Amino acid sequence: MEKQITRFTSWLKKQNAAFFFSILFILFSLYFLITSFDYPYHTKFGIGPGFFPRWVSILAVITGILYLISSVTREKFSFEDAFPGAKGIGNVLLVVASIVLFIVIAPYTGFVIAGSLMLFSIFIKQYTLSKSIIYAILITVICFLIFKKAFSVPLPVNAWGF
C-alpha cells in the first residue's frame, strides 16, 4: 500500500498543476452559478440579489475555461512548483498565527493595537525594527480611519476608542 501511495505522489508531482487547478476552479464557479439561481434575478425595484452572483459566476467560469485552455497549450508547471518549500510554509504559518492572534486579542485591545501587532509580526522578517513598527501602526491607523470613520464599519475598539 505504501508503494502505491509513493508511486501516486511521485506521479502527481510531475503532473500539470494548472490543468487540475483550472478544473477545480471551473467546478467551484459552476457550483456558485447554480446556487445563484436560488435568488431572484429581478425584483419590482430593479435588479435582485441573484444578479451579481450570477454574472460573477459566469465570468469565473469563462476565466476558468480560458485558464484551462492556456494550461494545456502554454507553459505547464508541476505540483512540485506550485507549493511552497520549507521557508514558504514557515511564512504561511506565520501569517496564519498572526491572524489567529489578531482574532483572539482584538476584542480586548481594539483594532488598532491588534492590527499593529499582527502586521508587526509579519513585517519584522522583512524590515528593520523601526520600519516594522512605523509601517504596522501607520497602515493599521489608515485602515481604521477609512473603515471606522469613513465607512462606519463597526470595528472592535478599546477603552480609548481605538
C-alpha positions as CSV (number, residue, x, y, z in Angstrom):
1,M,0.0,0.0,0.0
2,E,2.8,2.4,0.9
3,K,4.5,1.7,-2.5
4,Q,1.2,2.6,-4.3
5,I,0.9,5.9,-2.3
6,T,4.6,6.7,-3.0
7,R,4.1,5.9,-6.7
8,F,0.9,8.1,-6.8
9,T,2.5,11.1,-5.1
10,S,5.6,10.8,-7.4
11,W,3.2,10.7,-10.4
12,L,1.2,13.6,-9.1
13,K,4.2,15.8,-8.5
14,K,5.0,15.6,-12.3
15,Q,1.5,16.4,-13.5
16,N,0.4,19.8,-14.8
17,A,-0.9,21.6,-11.8
18,A,-2.5,24.4,-13.8
19,F,-4.8,21.9,-15.6
20,F,-6.1,20.4,-12.3
21,F,-6.4,23.9,-10.7
22,S,-8.4,25.1,-13.6
23,I,-10.8,22.2,-13.5
24,L,-11.3,22.8,-9.7
25,F,-11.9,26.5,-10.4
26,I,-14.5,25.7,-13.1
27,L,-16.3,23.3,-10.8
28,F,-16.2,25.8,-8.0
29,S,-17.6,28.5,-10.3
30,L,-20.3,26.3,-11.6
31,Y,-21.4,25.5,-8.1
32,F,-21.8,29.2,-7.4
33,L,-23.6,29.7,-10.7
34,I,-26.1,27.0,-9.9
35,T,-26.6,28.4,-6.4
36,S,-27.2,31.9,-7.8
37,F,-30.4,30.7,-9.4
38,D,-31.9,30.3,-5.9
39,Y,-32.1,34.1,-5.7
40,P,-34.4,36.2,-7.8
41,Y,-32.7,38.0,-10.8
42,H,-35.2,40.8,-10.7
43,T,-37.3,42.5,-8.1
44,K,-40.1,45.0,-8.6
45,F,-37.5,47.7,-7.7
46,G,-34.8,46.6,-10.3
47,I,-32.1,44.0,-10.2
48,G,-32.4,41.4,-7.5
49,P,-29.9,39.6,-5.2
50,G,-29.2,36.9,-7.9
51,F,-27.9,39.4,-10.5
52,F,-24.4,40.0,-9.1
53,P,-23.5,36.4,-8.1
54,R,-24.8,35.0,-11.4
55,W,-22.7,37.3,-13.6
56,V,-19.6,37.0,-11.4
57,S,-20.0,33.2,-11.6
58,I,-20.4,33.3,-15.4
59,L,-17.2,35.4,-15.7
60,A,-15.5,33.0,-13.4
61,V,-16.5,30.0,-15.5
62,I,-15.3,31.8,-18.6
63,T,-12.0,32.7,-16.9
64,G,-11.6,29.1,-15.8
65,I,-12.2,27.8,-19.3
66,L,-9.6,30.2,-20.7
67,Y,-7.1,29.2,-18.0
68,L,-7.8,25.5,-18.8
69,I,-7.0,26.2,-22.5
70,S,-3.9,28.1,-21.5
71,S,-2.8,25.3,-19.2
72,V,-2.9,22.8,-22.0
73,T,-1.4,24.9,-24.7
74,R,1.2,27.0,-23.0
75,E,3.7,26.6,-20.2
76,K,3.0,23.9,-17.8
77,F,4.0,23.8,-14.1
78,S,4.1,20.8,-11.9
79,F,2.6,20.4,-8.4
80,E,6.2,20.4,-7.1
81,D,6.5,24.0,-8.3
82,A,3.0,25.0,-7.1
83,F,3.5,24.6,-3.4
84,P,5.9,26.4,-1.1
85,G,9.1,24.9,0.2
86,A,10.1,24.9,3.9
87,K,10.7,28.7,4.0
88,G,7.4,29.3,2.3
89,I,5.5,27.1,4.7
90,G,7.1,29.0,7.6
91,N,5.8,32.3,6.1
92,V,2.3,30.8,5.7
93,L,2.3,29.6,9.3
94,L,3.5,33.0,10.5
95,V,0.6,34.7,8.6
96,V,-2.0,32.2,10.0
97,A,-0.6,32.6,13.5
98,S,-0.7,36.4,13.2
99,I,-4.3,36.3,12.1
100,V,-5.3,34.0,15.0
101,L,-3.5,36.4,17.4
102,F,-5.5,39.3,15.9
103,I,-8.8,37.4,16.3
104,V,-8.0,36.5,19.9
105,I,-6.8,39.9,21.1
106,A,-8.9,42.3,19.0
107,P,-12.0,42.2,21.3
108,Y,-9.8,43.2,24.3
109,T,-7.1,45.6,22.8
110,G,-9.1,47.1,19.9
111,F,-8.5,47.1,16.2
112,V,-5.5,49.4,16.1
113,I,-3.4,47.6,18.7
114,A,-4.3,44.1,17.5
115,G,-3.8,45.1,13.8
116,S,-0.5,46.7,14.6
117,L,0.8,43.6,16.4
118,M,-0.4,41.4,13.6
119,L,1.3,43.5,10.9
120,F,4.4,44.0,13.0
121,S,4.8,40.2,13.4
122,I,4.7,39.8,9.6
123,F,6.9,42.9,8.8
124,I,9.7,42.1,11.3
125,K,11.1,39.4,9.0
126,Q,11.4,41.8,6.0
127,Y,12.1,45.2,7.5
128,T,14.2,46.8,10.4
129,L,12.6,47.0,13.8
130,S,11.8,50.8,13.5
131,K,10.4,50.4,10.0
132,S,8.3,47.4,11.0
133,I,6.8,49.4,13.9
134,I,6.1,52.5,11.8
135,Y,4.6,50.6,8.9
136,A,2.4,48.4,11.1
137,I,1.0,51.4,13.1
138,L,0.6,53.6,10.0
139,I,-1.2,51.0,7.9
140,T,-3.5,50.0,10.8
141,V,-4.4,53.5,11.6
142,I,-5.2,54.3,8.0
143,C,-7.4,51.2,7.7
144,F,-9.1,52.1,11.0
145,L,-9.8,55.7,9.8
146,I,-11.1,54.5,6.4
147,F,-13.4,51.7,7.7
148,K,-14.4,53.0,11.1
149,K,-14.8,56.7,10.4
150,A,-15.5,57.0,6.6
151,F,-17.5,53.8,6.0
152,S,-18.9,53.4,9.6
153,V,-17.9,49.7,9.8
154,P,-18.2,48.5,13.4
155,L,-14.6,47.6,14.4
156,P,-13.5,46.4,17.8
157,V,-12.2,49.3,20.0
158,N,-10.6,49.5,23.4
159,A,-11.5,51.8,26.3
160,W,-9.7,54.7,24.5
161,G,-11.8,54.4,21.3
162,F,-9.2,52.8,19.1
